[in-house]
Amino acid sequence: MIEAREAGALLSDIDRIGRDVRRSLFYRRASSMLLLWGALTFIGYVLTFSLQGAAGIIWSIVIAAGMAAR
């Protein structure tokens, strides 16, 4: 049989692992979003440099694409 102290230690370990998994999933999602927005910003700047007259349309599309990927 498992003693109460040992069971409490096991439950706290399970709780800690659950928190670590949630934190890991958050970081994975956040890093993907940062990479996406970095790539979209780079594309936006390159297109704005190439097609200066269409900057408003370009950035509207870049922002819409980023929000859609969210």
Steps between C-alpha positions, in 0.01 A plus 500: 500500500602858442523717806325837516830690489616305196165548324517875567849514350384309192200728453719810528734350237203443269385858556849635423518294179159633394617860551818429303302355210264800491796738505670305221188510283469875558863560399460283191197703388663833584821418314303396190308828508821703540657325202186553293477871581873541436466343155190704419671821610803421284275431201307820569817710506639340181173553314468856630853575380422348159150643457504824697170625364311200635628511858155536654362201314811292571487559875127440510556161339796422728299581813197306375720197422653513847164527669356217289786271598435572865 
